[in-house]
């Protein structure tokens, strides 16, 4: 073979660096749709300052905007189901109401999770901040976006379906203790699943939207007739403001927040440790 025909080794494109994840892991985690997993660098520890969280070049304003839109869609869909059910005499049924909320959560996570994390719930935001999966510096902005989006969505529904807004208000049909217990337990279930898919590299990862949406649907099937199946302070607050109905609203603020903290904490305790040399999977949402 002549020297001019000598083969030259192929040149591969440089790997794209990964995006920092949370401080609880010894390796970085990235969006599986945008980065090469094999190129992820490894560190022994991660900084805890707010600027190190989530993907680069996403401003807090953009995140808060996505959180507002996502929460608006969720509250509009989850509240419209019961309102339509009231207006058209059980046309939706309990399964329809549960599907409205579960499907809304699923599509929002899949569409905006890579931008804001798709929290949609102040209880989730607080729980993730408490366990260092989310920066405390961003918590006030997220909660303001969630509350304002809920109120806007609720008044939009009031304008469309007046005078049937009361159908979308979550009011317990059982005793105070039973309603509190139900909201605590179903929010525990929700945050247990959310913490799994958002923080554990061996959980479902890319299927987070389906897993969380199915959990919301299941919880409403269980608790909907009794407590309304809120799991989310803004799911109750916005419709309550629009309808002027504040019956036992403290249950829907306190019980989901406590349930979220316990649910996230329990999964953190039972989560398996990373094995040396194990390649982590990606987290698609929540940790932004």
BELVEN-V410498 format. One line per field, one symbol per residue. ss: DSSP state (A for helix, B for strand, O for the rest). psi: psi as a letter, one per 20 degrees, with the letter a starting at -180 (. if undefined). burial: I if it has 24 or more other ideal C-beta (glycine too) atoms within 12 Angstrom, else O. A space follows every 10 residues. Layout:
# BELVEN-V410498
ss: ???
psi: ???
burial: ???
This chain:
# BELVEN-V410498
ss: OOAAAOOOOO OOOOOOOOOO OOOOOOBOOO OOOOOOAAAO OBOOOOOOOA AAOOOOOOOA AAAAAAAAAA AAAAAAAAAA AAAAAAAOOO OOAAAAAAAA AAAAAAAAAA AAAAAAOOOO OAAAAAAAAA OOOOOAAAAA AAAAAAAAAA AAAAAAAAAA AOOOAAAAOO OOOOOAAAAA AAAAAAAAAA AAAAAAAAAO OOOOAAAAAA AAAAAAAAAA AAAAAAAOOO OOAAAAAAAA AAAOOOOOAA AAAAAAAAAA AAAAAAAAAA OOOOOOOOOO OOOOOOOO
psi: pqhijpqqqq pqqqqpqrpq brjiqirqqr piiiqohijp rprhrqqjqh ijqaqrkoqh ggghghhggg hggghgghhh ghghhghkmk hhrhggghhg gghggghggh hihigiilgj ohggggghhh jkiqphhigg ggggggghhg gghghghhhg jpkkhhhjpo pqjarggggg gghgghhggg hggghgihip ijahdhjggg ggghgggghh hgighgiilf johihggghg ghikokokhh giggghgghg ggghgghhhi pqqpqpippq rqphagm.
burial: OOOOOOOOOO OOOOOOOIII IIIIIOIIII IIOOIOIOOI OOOOOIOOOO OOIIIOOIOI OOIIOIIIII IIIIIIIIII IIIIIIOOOO OIOIOIIIII IIIIIIIIII OIIIIIIIII IIIIIIIIII IIIIIOOIIO IIIOIIIIII IIIIIIIIOO IOOIIIIIII IIOOOOOOII OIIIIIIIII IIIIIIIIII IOIIIOOIII IIIIIIIIII IIIIIIIIII IIIIIIIIII IIIOIOOIIO IIIIIIIIII IIIIIOIIOO IOOOOOOOOI IIIIIIII
